Every structure is written in structure tokens, then in C-alpha cells.
Amino acid sequence: MTRLKIQPRVYVKATLTEGNRVYTNVAVHLKGGPGSFRDVDDRPSFTLNFDKFAEGQTFHGLKKIHLNSSLQDPSLLSEKICRELFNAVGVPAPRAGHSVLTFNHKAMGVYVVLEGVNKQFFKRYFADASGNVYDGHSQTDVTQRLPTNDGDEPKDQTRLKALAAAVREPDLDRRRTALESTLDVDRFLSFMALETLLWHWDGYTLHRNNFRVFHDRTADRMVFLPHGMDQMVSRADAPLVPRPAGAVAKAVLEVPELKERYLWRVAEIATNHILGDAITSRIRLVAKDLEVAMEETDPTAVRAHRRRTESFCRRFVQRAASVEAQLAKEGFMGTATGARLPELTRAEWSSRVDLGESELREDSDPQGRELLMIQAKTPSTASWRHRVLLGRGRYRFEGTLRTHDVELDLQDPRAGAGLRLSRSRTGQKNRGNRDWTPVFLEFEVAQDRAEVELICELRAIRGTVWFDRQEFRLNRL
């Protein structure tokens, strides 16, 4: 951008050049809040509107973008990575990218580019993009009048007031009904869960700041959107059930059924998006592209940026470890769709003899397998057991076993070596001498947070069975 003098939040005309492309009559103003605003002679952030003074003009199809100097995130990574995560869990978030900026012939370095929040953005997610968008910041909430950022009826706060009334409803059953009729509850649970997992301390859930509320007219529900994600994952050991500052978050967590749904959503998002190496791999991939740009503009900045990238990755790794430990403690690990139960491979299994005389012991073989062994010394029934909490759905419990001289009572329909569930009278019929053989059991859970007891059993006249505990898997189908 060249030949430009501007005042805070006052649009002026500018010329923007990108490669060989020149954009004229671009509307520009300075942006930023407390702590991030910088004057034009410093390293400011900008809002650019391409069609305000030149109708129909767009920048790569976008009418409005922001250029953030990212003073509060020197890694330049947080906005892009976290916005991608919100979009991945079904919460609309404007996209982020990067650009090398020169302003008034002065090299400014790499900036974060953010998509504007306007009808063009909402059309990607909603059938009707004409609803009002309310701007939340600086300790504001839905219980107050919020400024309208966009929308066909900017003075209308009717649905916002309805949401505020639902939040204030003292009767929890009536509150739940009121919330479900005014709020997109599923999206809000995802929004709140990810704000907590990423510890967005300056967001809506924890601080009543940096948020937008959109009225989806088609569903007639209010939808929360995240904003200002340059200070994320700042506390590794943060609790998964916070003390919320946001009135909607507080009202939701006070309703037992909604709190339960929130916890399940935390477990699902954590399992599929926070745990594992995928997120740090993505961070390093984005950082590599940034460093290519830095090599051309400021090679000395590359080494410092690599340190910041690794620091950002460590914060995610540390947060993931804390989240995994908290979920395991609450019995939620592995309950999300498609997730394995990693704790089964290191779970504590309890032994039990229901009939006759059997020996049960934890063992190992020359190949290093960690085994659970059952030996029937007389006609007997014995088992190893482990309890898990599961949500509603179909599951597959898998393992491998080896048998030696297992003889069954052919008059006993429940006899055999294999897997079963507590309160299920049907066992598996493995007998004789078998080398390591895969076994599985599919079953259905009819309610959320049901306690299920997984059983490795031998019901036989005599014989021995070994289960390889490192091969236990539990998947949701």
C-alpha cells in the first residue's frame, strides 16, 4: 500500500499492489483493541474493504480482509491453526493466511491475513446470510445490547433478547427448552468445548471478549463465532469444565443434560483433533511456508521463528497430555466416534473366579507379549474384567487369544474361551489348541455414559487360555 495517511477506524482511500495486480480506491482503516492497537508510524494492523469505494471490487473473491501485525503472537501461527480447528468441528470461523506487507514504501514483514465477517462469509455456511451479526468484546454479553456488525435489520435485537431471557430462566428444565429454541446448542457446545480445550482465555467462555453472535434466520437460532485467536493454549493444565464468564456458557453448564453433552463433545473433539501428532505436523507445515517468505525479506528472523514454532508445538503437546489425563480420570477416553481406547492396552484388569478352581495371573512370553492367563484346574468359570464408560452407539471389542487343551462341557451352551460383556450370557466357543487367534465382540450401548464391563473369560472343564493385553482394542462403529 502506498501514499497513505489514516486515522483509527476512519476509512481512507488507498492503492494496493499484489504482484502485477493493482487495486485502486481500496478503503483502509487502522484496527486493533487494547494491547494490540498501534499507530500508523509503528507496526499497525489494518482493515481493508475493497468494494466500499469501488463497487464490485474484490481481492481473490473477498470484499473485506484484515491485515494483523500479530503483536501478541510473534509465531504468526495461532490465528490460522485455531481457526482451522474451529471450522473442522463445525463452528464457522473466518479463514486465515499470511502475506508479506510493504506500507508507504516501508517493509513491514509478514502479516496475518484474516477474512472479513460479512454476508459473503456467512453464505458459505448458511442458506440465509441476511441475519444480524452482533459484535462482542470487552466484557459484553448477550444480556446487554450488542452493536450490530452486519445484517439487514441492524436495530433488531429481538432474538438476542430471547436468548438473554433463556439464560436467565431459573427453572433448569424450562431453561433447557428455552435455550434449545433460541440457541444452536450443538454448535455452541462445540464452540465452548474448543474454546476450553484451546484455553482461549480472552474469548467468550472464559472472559466475555472476542466473539460474534449470528442470527441464523433459517433455523431461527443464534450461532456463536470465535474471534481474536492470537493468544491460545496458554495454560496446559487448565480444567475441561471451566468457571465460565460468559452467561450462555454458565447457563448451559448448569443444566445437567447439557453439561453431559458438553463433556462428550469435549472428549470427541479432543480425541479427533487435539490428541496425537496431526496438529503439531500441521503447525510445522504452515511454519515452513512462513520461513520461506522470511528468508527473502529478513533471513535473521528465521531462527527466532523456528524457536517460536517449537514453543507453540510444545504448548499443544503439553495441553494434549493434560487433556488426555483429565478425560481418562473422568472415564471419557476413547468414547468419541471412531476413537480407540488407548488405556485398554495399559488398563488394570481384575481377576474373578465364579465357579470351581482356576489359576489367574499376569504373565509374559519369550516374545515379550504381556499376557492375562486363565487355567482351569477343575470344571470352572473364571475371567479378567475391566470397566469403561461409553456413550450411546455400536462398538467392537477386539483382542487375540491362544488356547491349550481347552475342553468344554458340551452340555453347557455358555462354555468356551473368549470375550463377552457383563450381563451377557453368550460367550465364545474357542477350545482345543489354538495359536494366536483374533477374536472380537460387537455390541450396542443404548444410553450415554453407560458403564460396560469387558470380560476375557474361560468356562471349561480344563485347559488354559492366554490373552495378549497389548492387542485389546475398542472402537466405535
N, C-alpha and C positions, 0 to 999 in steps of 0.2 A: 504494500500500500504506500502511496506517495502523496506528498504535498497536503498534509492533513493536520489541522489543529482542532481538537474536540474537547468538550466539557463532559463531565459524568452524566450518563444516561440521556444526553441530548444528541439526537441523530444529526449527523452532518454528511455531506456527500463526499465520496472518496472514489479513487480508482484502484482497482485490484488487478494485478497481473499474475497469472499462473502459467508458467512456460511461455508459449506463444499466444495464449489467450488473454485478452484484456476485457475486464468488466468495468463499465463506467456507471456513474450515478449509483454507486453502492452506498446504502445507508449504514453508518457505523456509529456506535457509541461505546464509551468505556463501561465495563461491567465489574462486578465484584462486591462482596459483602465485607463485614468487619473481619479484619485479619488478612483478607486477600485483595482488597482494592489497592491499586497502585495508580499514581498519576501518570499522565501521558509521557512525561520525561523519564519515567522509571521503566519498569517492565510490566505494562498493564495487560489486562485481559479485555477482549472486545466482543461485542455482539454485532453481527453483520446481517443486514436484511437486503436481499438482492432485488426484490420487486416493489419495495416501498416507494422508491423514486423512479423505477423503471418497470412498469407493469409487465409481468410475464417472464422477467429475467430470473434465471436460476443458476445455481452453482452445483454442477453434477446432479441436476434434478432437484436440488434443495433450495427453498426460498430463504431459509434462515439458518445460520450456523453461529456458533460461539468459538472464539479462539481463547483458550485458557492458558495463562502462563504457568499454571500448576505450581505456584509458590509453596503450597502446603504439601506437595507430593513431588519431591525432586526426581523420583524414579520415572515419573510421567506414565506410569503403568496402571495405577489404581482405577481411574475412571473407565478405561477400556475393559479391563479384566472383569470388574464388578458389574458393569452394565451388561456384558455378555452373559454373566451368571443370572442376572435378573430375567433377561429375555429367555434364557434356557429353561427357567422354572415357570414361565407363563406370565410373568409380570412385565408389562410394556415399559421399556426403557429406551430413551433416545440413544442412537449409536454414537460411538467414539472412534476417533482415529488420530493421526498425527500429521503435522506439517512443519516445514522449516519456514520461518517468517522473517521478512525484512520490512521494517516500518520506517517511513520517511528516510530511506537510504541507510538505515541503521540495522545491522544484523542482530536479530533478537533471539536466534537459536530455535530449538524445537518447541512447538506448542502442541497442546492437546486440542483437537477439533471435535466439537460436540454438535450433534444435530439439534435443531430447534424444536421446541414443543409447540406445535400448531396443528391445524386441521390436516395438513399434509402428513404429519407424523401419525395422527390418530386414524387416518384412513387405512393404514397398514394393519390395524388391529380390530377396528370396529366398523360395523355396517353403516352407522350414522356417526359422523365425526363432528356434528354441529353442537354437541353438548358443551356446557361451560367447563373451563379448566380453572380451578381455584389454586392460588399460589400460597403455599405455607412456608413460613420461615420465622425465625426469631421468637420462639415461644408462643406461636399462634396455634390454634386448634380449630376443629370443626364446630366447637361450641361457641366460636366467635364469628363475626362477619369476616370473610376472607376476600381479598382482592381477586378479581377475575382476570386471568391471563389471556383467555381467548374464549370464544363461544358466541352463538347467535343471539343470546339473551343475557348480556353481561350483568344486568342488575338483578336477575332472578337468583335467589338463594333458597328457594323452596325446598329442594331435595337435600341441600346441605343442612337446613334446619330440621328436616325429618330425621336425618342421621344423628344429629345432636340430641334430638328427643329420644331416639332409641338408646343412645349411650347413657342417658340419664335415667332410664326406666329402672326402678329399684327391684321389681319382681323379675327374677332371673329367667323364668320360663317365658314371660311376656317380652323380656329384653331380647332373648334369642330369636323369637318370632319377628320382632321389630327390626333387629339387625339384618336378618335374612331377607327382609322385604325392602331394605334401603341400601345395603352394602353388598358388593360382590365378595361374599365371605370366602370362597375358595381362593380367589386371587389375594385377598387381604391376608389370609393365613400364610400363603407363600411369601408375600411381601414381608410380613412380620418375622417369619422364620428365617429368611435370608438376611434381613437387617440384623437379626440377633447372631446368626452364625458368622457373619462378616463383622460383627460388632461395629455397626455404623453408629458410633456414639453421638454423631452430630446429625442423625436422621430423625424420622418421626417417632419411631417406637421408643427410643431412649432419651430423646432431647426435644421433641416437638420443633424440629427445624428441618430444612431441606426436603420438602415433599410437595407433591402436586396431587390434587384430587379431581378426577374427571367424571362428569356425569354421562354414563353410557345410556343414551336415551332408548336404545332398542330393548335392553334388559331393564331399564329404569333403576339402575343400581350405581352406586358411587364406587370408583376404582382408584386406589392409591398407587402413585408412581414415585419411585425413588429419585433423588436429586442430590447433587453436590457430593460425589463419592470419591473425594481425594484424600480422605483420612480414614482408611478402613483397616480392619484386622489389627487394631492397636492393642488388644488385650487377649492373650492366648487362653487364659483360664476363665474367661467370662462365662457366667451361667447361661444355660439354654432356656431357662424361664426367668427373664429379667424382671426388674421392678420398672414397669413402663411409665414413661411420662405422658405419652400420647393417650388421649381419652378413649379413642376407639380400641387401641391395644389393651388398655386396662379393662375396659368393659368386656372385651372378648375373653380375656383370661379369667375373669370372674365367673363365667358361665361354664360349669363342669364339662358339658358335652363339647363346647368349642375349644376349651383348653385341651381336651383329649385329642381332638382333631389337629390342633396346632402341634402337639408333641409328635404325632405321627408324621405330620408334614416336615417337621424338623429332621426326623430320622430318615425320611425318604430323600430329602434334598442333601443332607449330609452324606448319605451313602452313595448317591449317584453323582454328586458334584463337588463335594469338599474333600472327602477321603480319597486316598490314592495319589498317584503321581501325575494324573492328567492335567491338573491345574498348574502345577509348577512347570510342566513341559510347555504349556501354553504361554505362561509368563515369559519363559526364556526365549520362545519363538518370537513373540512380539518385541522383546528387548533386543534381539539380534537385528531386526529391521531398523530399530531406532539407532543402534550403534553404527549401522552403515551410513545413515544420514549424518551422524555426529562426526564420523571420520572425515567427511567432506567439509564440514563447517567448523568443527572445533575438536581436533583429534585428542587434545589433552583431556576432554570431558569423558572419553570412552571408559577409561579405567575407573573413574569415580562412578559412572553409571553402572558398571558391572558389579561394583560393591553394593550399590543400592538395589539392583535386581536381586542379588543373592539374599540381601536382608529382607526384601519383600517375600521371596520364596520361603525363607525360614519362618517368617510370621505365619504363613499359611500352614507350613508343616507343624509348627507348634500348636496352632489353633486346631488343626485336624486331630492331633494326638489328644488334646483335651476333650474335644467333642466326642471322639470315639470312646474315651474312658467314661464320660458322663452318660452317654447312651447305653453303654454296656451295664453300668450301675443301675440304670432305670429299666433294664430289660428290653431295650428297643433295638439293639444292634441286629442287623440282618432282617428286619421286618419290612423294609421298604421293597417296592416292586422290583423284581429282578436281582435282588441283593443276596449274596451268600452270607451265611452266618460264620464269620471267621473265628468267633470264640468257640465253636464246636471242636476245632482242632486242638484247643488247649483247655477245654472245659473240664470241670471236675465232675466225674461220673460216680454215682453212689451205687454200691452193690446191695443186692437183696436176694434172699432165698425164701421162696414161698412154700416149697414142698420138698421133702426128702433131704438128702445130704449132697451138697455141692461145694467145690472149692472155687473161689473167685479171687483173681489177683491181677494187678497191673504188671505187665511183662514187656520184654523186648526180644527180638530175634537177631540172628547174626547179621541180617541185612540192615539193622538199625530201625526197624519198624517199632513204634510204640503200640503195645497191644493191650486189649482188655480180654482176659481169658476166663472161660467158664468150663469147669469139668464136673460132669455128673458122675458121682460115685455110687449113687443108688438112684432108682427112678425118682426124678426130681424136676422142679421148676425153679430156675434162678435167672437173674438178669442184672444188667448195668442200666442206670437210669439218669436222665438229665432233663431238667425242666427249662422251658423257654416261654416267653410271652410273644404271641403272634397276633397279627391283625386279621381281619376278615379276608378270606381268599383260599386258593388251592396251593398246596405245597408238595414238594418232593424231597423226602429224606433219603439220602444215599450213603452207602458205605461199601466196604469189602469184607469178606469173611473167609476163613479156612476151617474145615472140619476134619476130625479124626475119629473114626469108629463110632459115629453117632448113630445109635439105634433108637428107633421110635416105637412107641406103643401104637400099633396100627388101629386100635380101637379108640384112640384119643384124637378127635378132629383138630385139636389145637396144638398137637405135638410138632416139634421141629426146631431148627436153629434159624434165627433171622431177626428182622426188625418189626416192631409193632408200636402202637400207641397205647398209653394207659386208657382204660375203659373200652378198649377194642379187644374183642375176644378172638379175633382172627390173627393167627401167627403165620410164619413162613415155614415151608416144609423141607428145608435143606437138611440132608442127612448123609450118612456114609462117610466117604473120604473125598474131600474136595480141596483142590488147590485154591489159591486166592481167586475169589469169585465176586463180581459186582452184585450188589443187592440194592433194592430201592423200595420205597413205600410212598405212594401218593395218597394225600388226604386233604380234607377240606375243613376250614375253620369258619364258623358261622357268625362270629362276633369279633369286635375289636378288643385287643389286649386280653385274649383268652390264654390261660395257662395250659400248655401242652407238655406232656411228659413223654419224651422219646425213650424207647426201650430197645436194648440189644439183649435177646433172650435165648436161652436153651431150655427146652422142655422135652426131656428124653429119658429113656431107661438107663443109658450110659453114653459116654463119649465126651469129646472136648471140642470147643469152638473158640476161635480167636477172631477178634475184630480189630482192624487197623484204625486206630483213633485219628491218625492224620488224614484218613480218607473220608471222614464224615463231612457231608455237605448238606445244607438245607437251602433250597431255592424256592422262591415263589414263582408259580407258573403263570 
